[in-house]
Amino acid sequence: TPRYPLEQRVQDKIRGIGRQKYPYAVWTLTVAMVAVMIFELVRNAQEQGTPISFHPVVNPMLGPSETALVNFGARYPACMKVVEGIPLDIQFGCLNNTANPPTILCSLEEVCGFGGFHGGNPNQWFRFITPIFIHAGLVHILLNMLAQLTVSAQVEREMGSAGFLILYFSAGIFGNVLGGNFALVGAPSVGASGAIFGTVAVTWIDLFAHWKYKYRPVRQLVLLIIELIVGIGLGYIPGVDNFAHLGGFFMGLLVATTLYPVISTSRRHKSIMWAFRIATIPVAIVMFVILIRNFYTGNPYSACSGCRYLSCFPTSANNHCQGYGLMISHNLMSDVAHTAPESISPRQVVPSNDLSTHGYLLHFGLYDSYGLCYHTSPSL
């Protein structure tokens, strides 16, 4: 008699019993993220006098300023490599600046923090990882931790902590890599939702692999499709980094195919699953290598000019998804004696060549991977 009979495995699957009873990794990650959130609020209070940023603009997620989040480790390509159109001598409002237009100015290197660029070009590669632990505010972390402590926790119970951590970080990092390639480069991104989307992808693998054991599987599939369509649709809200979600979901499918424990009742089913597992491993590795290489050596917009539309609905407000997504303030530039062309209005997206030729002070909007954008315009 097998130590773990097939019938017992099937019953445990139906009841949601997996490899372990408690989601230790999810609990640890949640505690770490809450601790980082507390650090963010304390640090913002030290710089601006209040834990929640109210100046130069209110953070609707009830968290620190956008400059502070970049300084804490948000994914921001200009801190990771030389970005055409974002000169290294561009100026930002410092962490302790509360005026709009800013009166306390810092360099890109100072805003990026972590010891700067050590006399060279921006090279903070770790920003593919750190955004997973950073959240834009109390509302943001509450939403993400609710999903993490429910959906992600159940995935860990079924996969075990080791497999879950591989899945979680593979999805989160790949979401940031994909976003770094194809999202507008002037858009910083934070949040664990790419990693959480990776755990959501496990539910798809579970459904198809255990179709005959599921209660009303067609209905479950319809619900999953609706949820995915809604998730992608929300990615078109101005400021949402849909690439983190899509990348996390895609990598979640690949990793879950390889690591998720599947019950096979026949040799044919088992052979099919092993074929998928063998195929997905090189696909995942190749996708990582290609996109990381493209991020540092290529021009993503040239490689896939239409990819931006997966996370951007073209309107006149965003210059039809052209340019680099940098938000500038006409008032700011005039107050600091920079010359701006009359054709540029507040909150207009400025093409890269305009930034490099006019030497603007930068007013950027903050994009978090869950989906909000905070603009530093006094009219908001």
C-alpha positions in Angstrom: 0.0 0.0 0.0 1.5 3.4 -0.9 2.5 5.7 1.9 0.2 8.4 0.5 -2.6 6.6 -1.4 -4.0 8.3 -4.5 -7.5 8.5 -3.2 -6.3 10.3 -0.1 -4.3 12.8 -2.2 -7.4 13.5 -4.2 -9.5 14.0 -1.1 -6.8 16.3 0.4 -6.8 18.3 -2.8 -10.5 18.8 -2.7 -10.3 19.9 0.9 -7.4 22.3 0.2 -4.9 20.4 2.2 -1.3 20.6 0.8 2.3 19.9 1.7 2.2 22.0 4.9 -0.3 23.4 7.4 0.9 26.9 7.9 2.1 29.5 5.3 5.3 30.5 7.1 6.9 32.3 4.1 3.8 34.4 3.5 3.7 35.4 7.2 7.4 36.3 7.1 7.0 38.3 3.9 4.0 40.1 5.3 5.9 41.0 8.5 8.8 42.2 6.5 6.6 44.4 4.2 4.8 45.9 7.2 8.1 46.7 8.8 9.3 48.4 5.6 6.0 50.3 5.5 6.6 51.5 9.1 10.2 52.5 8.1 8.8 54.5 5.1 6.4 56.4 7.3 9.0 57.1 10.0 11.5 58.3 7.4 9.0 60.5 5.7 8.1 62.0 9.1 11.8 62.8 9.7 12.0 64.5 6.4 8.7 66.3 6.0 7.4 66.4 9.5 4.5 64.0 8.9 4.4 60.3 8.2 2.0 60.7 5.4 2.9 63.1 2.6 0.6 66.1 2.3 3.0 68.4 0.5 3.9 69.1 -2.2 0.9 66.9 -3.0 -1.3 64.5 -1.0 -0.5 60.9 -1.3 -4.0 59.3 -1.7 -2.5 55.9 -0.7 -1.7 57.5 2.7 2.0 57.1 2.5 5.3 58.9 1.9 6.2 61.2 -0.9 7.0 59.9 -4.4 10.6 61.2 -4.1 10.9 59.2 -0.9 9.7 56.0 -2.5 12.2 56.3 -5.3 14.9 56.9 -2.6 13.6 53.8 -0.8 14.1 51.5 -3.8 11.2 51.9 -6.3 11.8 50.6 -9.8 13.0 53.7 -11.6 15.1 53.0 -14.7 17.0 56.3 -14.4 18.5 54.9 -11.2 19.5 51.7 -12.9 21.0 52.8 -16.2 21.6 55.8 -18.4 18.2 56.6 -19.9 18.2 58.6 -23.1 16.3 61.9 -22.4 16.8 61.9 -18.6 20.2 63.6 -18.2 22.3 62.8 -15.1 22.3 66.4 -14.0 18.5 66.7 -13.9 17.2 68.1 -10.6 14.4 66.8 -8.3 12.7 68.1 -5.2 14.5 66.5 -2.2 12.9 64.2 0.3 12.4 67.1 2.7 10.9 69.4 0.1 7.3 70.4 0.8 7.0 73.3 -1.7 5.5 73.1 -5.1 7.4 74.3 -7.1 10.3 72.8 -5.1 12.7 75.0 -3.2 15.0 72.3 -2.0 16.7 70.6 -4.9 18.6 67.3 -5.2 20.4 65.6 -8.0 19.3 62.3 -9.5 22.1 60.5 -7.7 21.0 61.9 -4.3 17.3 61.0 -5.0 18.3 57.4 -6.0 20.3 57.0 -2.8 21.9 53.7 -1.7 25.3 55.4 -1.9 24.8 56.9 -5.3 26.5 55.8 -8.5 30.1 55.7 -7.1 31.3 58.2 -9.6 30.0 56.3 -12.6 26.7 55.8 -14.4 23.5 54.6 -12.7 23.8 50.9 -11.9 21.2 50.0 -9.2 20.2 46.7 -10.6 18.6 45.6 -7.3 15.6 47.8 -8.1 14.2 44.8 -9.9 13.9 43.2 -6.4 13.4 46.0 -3.8 10.0 47.3 -5.2 8.4 44.0 -4.1 8.8 45.0 -0.5 7.8 48.7 -0.9 4.3 50.0 -0.9 2.9 53.4 -1.8 1.0 53.8 1.4 -1.3 52.2 4.0 -4.2 51.7 1.6 -1.8 50.0 -1.0 -0.2 47.6 1.5 -3.6 46.8 3.0 -5.0 45.7 -0.4 -1.9 43.7 -1.3 -1.5 42.0 2.1 -5.2 41.0 2.0 -4.6 39.1 -1.2 -1.3 37.8 0.0 -2.7 36.4 3.2 -5.5 34.6 1.4 -4.6 33.6 -2.2 -0.9 33.4 -1.8 -1.1 31.7 1.6 -3.2 28.9 0.2 -0.7 28.5 -2.7 2.1 28.1 -0.2 0.2 25.5 1.8 -0.2 23.4 -1.4 3.3 24.0 -2.8 5.4 24.2 0.4 7.6 27.2 1.3 10.6 26.4 -0.9 8.6 26.1 -4.1 6.4 29.0 -3.1 9.4 31.4 -2.6 10.8 30.4 -6.0 7.4 31.2 -7.6 6.9 34.4 -5.7 10.2 36.0 -6.4 10.4 34.8 -9.9 7.1 36.4 -10.7 7.8 39.6 -8.8 11.2 40.1 -10.3 10.1 39.2 -13.9 7.2 41.6 -13.6 9.6 44.4 -12.8 12.0 43.3 -15.6 9.1 43.4 -18.1 7.9 46.8 -16.7 11.5 48.1 -16.9 11.6 47.2 -20.5 8.2 48.4 -21.8 6.6 50.8 -19.2 7.3 54.5 -19.7 10.7 55.0 -18.2 9.8 58.1 -16.3 7.3 56.1 -14.2 8.6 54.7 -10.8 6.9 51.5 -9.7 6.4 49.9 -6.3 4.4 47.0 -4.9 4.2 43.2 -4.5 1.2 42.8 -6.8 3.4 41.3 -9.6 4.5 38.5 -7.2 0.9 38.1 -6.1 -0.3 37.8 -9.7 2.2 35.0 -10.0 0.5 33.1 -7.2 -2.9 33.8 -8.8 -1.5 32.1 -11.9 -1.3 28.9 -9.9 -5.1 28.7 -9.7 -5.1 28.3 -13.5 -2.6 25.5 -13.4 -4.5 23.9 -10.6 -7.8 24.1 -12.5 -6.5 22.6 -15.8 -4.3 19.9 -14.2 -7.1 18.8 -11.8 -10.1 19.5 -14.1 -12.0 16.3 -13.3 -11.7 16.8 -9.5 -13.0 20.4 -9.5 -16.6 21.2 -8.7 -18.2 22.9 -11.7 -14.9 23.5 -13.5 -16.4 25.4 -16.4 -17.9 27.9 -14.0 -14.5 28.3 -12.3 -12.8 28.8 -15.7 -15.3 31.5 -16.6 -14.7 33.3 -13.3 -10.9 33.1 -13.8 -11.2 34.6 -17.3 -13.5 37.4 -16.0 -11.0 38.1 -13.2 -8.1 38.2 -15.6 -10.0 40.5 -18.0 -10.9 42.8 -15.2 -7.3 42.8 -14.0 -5.9 43.7 -17.4 -8.6 46.3 -17.9 -7.7 48.0 -14.6 -4.2 48.1 -16.0 -5.3 50.8 -18.5 -6.2 53.2 -15.8 -3.8 56.1 -16.1 -0.7 55.4 -14.0 -1.1 51.7 -13.7 1.9 49.5 -14.5 0.1 46.7 -16.2 3.4 45.1 -17.2 4.2 44.1 -13.6 0.9 42.3 -13.4 1.2 40.7 -16.8 4.8 39.7 -16.3 4.1 38.3 -12.9 1.2 36.3 -14.2 3.1 34.9 -17.2 6.1 33.8 -15.1 3.8 32.4 -12.5 2.3 30.1 -15.1 5.8 28.9 -16.1 7.1 28.3 -12.6 3.8 26.8 -11.4 3.8 24.3 -14.3 7.3 23.2 -13.1 6.9 23.2 -9.3 3.2 22.9 -8.5 2.3 19.4 -7.2 -0.1 17.8 -9.7 -2.0 14.6 -9.1 -1.6 12.3 -12.1 -3.9 9.2 -12.2 -2.5 7.8 -15.5 0.8 7.5 -17.3 -0.5 9.6 -20.1 -1.4 12.5 -17.8 1.9 12.1 -16.0 3.9 12.2 -19.2 2.1 15.3 -20.4 2.9 17.1 -17.2 6.6 16.2 -17.3 6.7 17.4 -21.0 5.3 20.7 -19.9 7.7 20.9 -17.0 10.8 20.2 -19.2 9.6 22.8 -21.7 8.9 25.6 -19.3 12.2 25.7 -17.5 14.3 26.8 -20.5 11.5 29.2 -21.6 11.6 31.0 -18.2 15.4 31.2 -18.3 15.5 32.5 -21.8 12.8 35.1 -21.1 14.8 36.4 -18.1 18.0 36.6 -20.1 16.6 38.3 -23.2 14.6 40.9 -21.3 17.4 41.8 -18.8 19.9 42.1 -21.7 17.4 44.2 -23.7 16.9 46.5 -20.7 20.6 47.3 -20.4 21.7 47.2 -24.1 18.7 47.7 -26.3 15.9 50.2 -26.9 12.7 48.5 -25.8 10.6 51.0 -27.7 12.3 50.2 -31.0 12.1 46.4 -30.2 8.4 46.6 -29.6 6.9 50.0 -30.3 3.4 48.7 -29.7 4.0 47.1 -26.4 3.4 50.4 -24.5 -0.3 50.0 -25.4 -0.6 47.0 -23.1 -0.4 49.4 -20.2 -1.5 52.7 -21.7 -4.7 53.9 -23.4 -3.7 56.7 -25.7 -5.2 60.1 -25.0 -4.1 63.6 -25.5 -3.3 63.9 -21.8 -0.5 61.3 -22.1 0.6 62.4 -25.6 -0.9 59.2 -27.0 1.5 57.0 -25.0 4.5 58.6 -26.6 7.6 59.9 -24.9 8.9 58.8 -21.6 6.0 59.5 -19.2 7.7 62.3 -17.4 5.4 64.8 -15.9 6.5 68.5 -15.7 5.2 71.6 -14.3 5.2 74.8 -16.4 5.1 76.9 -13.2 8.1 75.0 -11.8 10.2 75.7 -14.8 9.4 79.4 -15.0 10.0 79.9 -11.3 13.5 78.5 -11.5 14.4 80.5 -14.6 14.3 77.6 -17.0 12.9 78.4 -20.4 10.0 76.2 -21.5 8.4 76.3 -24.9 4.9 77.8 -24.8 3.5 74.7 -26.4 4.2 72.7 -23.2 1.4 72.9 -20.6 1.2 71.6 -17.0 1.1 67.8 -16.7 1.9 67.3 -20.4 4.1 64.3 -21.3 7.4 65.6 -22.6 9.3 63.7 -25.3 12.8 62.7 -24.3 14.6 65.1 -26.6 12.8 68.1 -25.0 14.1 67.1 -21.6 17.7 66.8 -22.7 17.7 70.0 -24.7 15.9 72.3 -22.2 17.5 71.0 -19.0 14.2 70.8 -17.0 13.8 70.2 -13.4 11.8 67.0 -13.1 8.4 66.7 -11.7 7.5 63.0 -12.1 4.3 61.1 -11.4 4.6 57.9 -9.2 3.4 54.7 -10.7 2.9 51.8 -8.4 2.5 48.3 -9.6 -0.9 48.0 -8.0 -2.0 50.9 -10.0 -2.0 54.5 -9.0 -0.2 57.6 -10.2 0.4 60.7 -8.1 1.2 63.8 -10.1 3.1 66.8 -8.5 0.8 69.4 -10.1 -0.7 72.0 -7.7 -4.0 71.7 -9.6 -4.6 68.0 -8.5 
